[in-house]
Amino acid sequence: MTLLSRTKDMAKLRGMSLETLALKAGLSSKSIYNWDRNSPKSENLEQVATVLNVSTDYLLGRTDEPNHYMTETEKMLSGVDLSEVVDRSVPLTWGGRELDDNDKEILRRLFEEK
């Protein structure tokens, strides 16, 4: 898969058009379409990856894990009290959006009921 196709697929999965994605990333509305002919600036690629909540490595095809941090986090969590993880400084996200305090409280309760 190419950079453009991976970006299109992830945007679609997140319910966004490429134009919407570009604007949310602070780019011109049609700029991502040029990625099949020209490599994007690293800053632009990083901004798009942030909006999509994936790694730049995934968009570039270097890994098939959309967010390699998730797999690293899963490795770190073996034997950890998950209710404490909710309070860490790393943003928790679902569907590309950061969880609010109410969602975090629900997670804390779920983890404590184990």
HELIX and SHEET records of a PDB file:
HELIX    1   1 LEU A    3  LEU A   13  1                                  11    
HELIX    2   2 LEU A   18  LYS A   24  1                                   7    
HELIX    3   3 SER A   31  ASP A   36  5                                   6    
HELIX    4   4 SER A   42  LEU A   52  1                                  11    
HELIX    5   5 THR A   56  LEU A   59  1                                   4    
HELIX    6   6 HIS A   68  MET A   76  1                                   9    
HELIX    7   7 LEU A   82  VAL A   85  1                                   4    
HELIX    8   8 ASP A  101  GLU A  112  1                                  12    
SHEET    1   A 2 THR A  93  TRP A  94  0                                        
SHEET    2   A 2 ARG A  97  GLU A  98 -1                                        
END                                                                             
